[in-house]
Amino acid sequence: MAKSLGLPSISASTSWGTAFSSVAKTLTETGTTSNQIPVSAQFEGQTIPFVINFPQTTYASDGIPYFKQLGNNQNLNVGISARIPIFNGYNQKYQSQAAKIQKMQVDLQNQGTKLQIKQNIDQAYITMLNAQKRYSATLAQTNALERSFKAAESRYNAGASNFVDYNLAKTNLDRAKSNLIVAKYDYIFRIKILDFYQNKPIEF
C-alpha cells in the first residue's frame, strides 16, 4: 500500500439526473386569427386604398406532467481522470520506509509472542511432570498408610493396641487421602493446560 502511493492512478465517474419544475408549461396551438390593417399608396398621382391581412396564431399554456418532465429532463455525465504523482516521490519513499519499519516491529512482536508461548508450554510441561510425581508419591504414601491403618485397626480390635495409636493411624490416613485428592486434580488440571496449548478439546 505504501509503495502504491508513487504509482499512477486512473479513476472514472458517472452520474445521472433529472429535474421537475412546477412552473414549466407547454404551448398548444388553438387557432389562427386574421388582423386587417387598412393602408393606402400613391400611384401615378392617385391614392389607392388596400387592406393588409396579418395572420396571428393563438396558443394555450398547460402544465407539463410530472413523469413526462422527468423523462424529458434527463442528463447523463461520464468522466475519467488520470493522476500521475510527480512531486510525491519523497512522501512515497518515506511511507515505504515507515511501512517496512512497522513490519519489522510486528515481526519482532510475533517472535517475542512465540518465544513467550514456548516458555509457557515448557513451564506447563515441567509443572505437569512435578504434579505427576507428587500424585504418584502421595498415592504410594496413601497405600502405605492404609496398610498401616489396617494393621493398627487389627491390633486395636485384638486389644494389643490402645485408642491413641489407632486414632493416630486413622488421622494420618485421612490426611493422606485428602492430599491424594488435591494432588490428583492438580495433576489433571496440568494435563488440561497442555491440551489447551495443543488445541485439544477440553473435556472432564
Rosetta blueprint (number, residue, H / E / L):
1 M L
2 A L
3 K H
4 S H
5 L H
6 G H
7 L L
8 P L
9 S E
10 I E
11 S E
12 A E
13 S E
14 T E
15 S E
16 W E
17 G E
18 T L
19 A L
20 F L
21 S L
22 S L
23 V L
24 A L
25 K E
26 T E
27 L E
28 T E
29 E E
30 T E
31 G E
32 T E
33 T E
34 S E
35 N E
36 Q E
37 I E
38 P E
39 V E
40 S E
41 A E
42 Q E
43 F E
44 E L
45 G L
46 Q E
47 T E
48 I E
49 P E
50 F E
51 V E
52 I E
53 N E
54 F E
55 P E
56 Q E
57 T E
58 T E
59 Y E
60 A E
61 S E
62 D E
63 G E
64 I L
65 P L
66 Y H
67 F H
68 K H
69 Q H
70 L H
71 G H
72 N H
73 N L
74 Q L
75 N E
76 L E
77 N E
78 V E
79 G E
80 I E
81 S E
82 A E
83 R E
84 I L
85 P L
86 I L
87 F L
88 N L
89 G H
90 Y H
91 N H
92 Q H
93 K H
94 Y H
95 Q H
96 S H
97 Q H
98 A H
99 A H
100 K H
101 I H
102 Q H
103 K H
104 M H
105 Q H
106 V H
107 D H
108 L H
109 Q H
110 N H
111 Q H
112 G H
113 T H
114 K H
115 L H
116 Q H
117 I H
118 K H
119 Q H
120 N H
121 I H
122 D H
123 Q H
124 A H
125 Y H
126 I H
127 T H
128 M H
129 L H
130 N H
131 A H
132 Q H
133 K H
134 R H
135 Y H
136 S H
137 A H
138 T H
139 L H
140 A H
141 Q H
142 T H
143 N H
144 A H
145 L H
146 E H
147 R H
148 S H
149 F H
150 K H
151 A H
152 A H
153 E H
154 S H
155 R H
156 Y H
157 N H
158 A L
159 G L
160 A L
161 S L
162 N L
163 F H
164 V H
165 D H
166 Y H
167 N H
168 L H
169 A H
170 K H
171 T H
172 N H
173 L H
174 D H
175 R H
176 A H
177 K H
178 S H
179 N H
180 L H
181 I H
182 V H
183 A H
184 K H
185 Y H
186 D H
187 Y H
188 I H
189 F H
190 R H
191 I H
192 K H
193 I H
194 L H
195 D H
196 F H
197 Y H
198 Q L
199 N L
200 K L
201 P L
202 I L
203 E L
204 F L
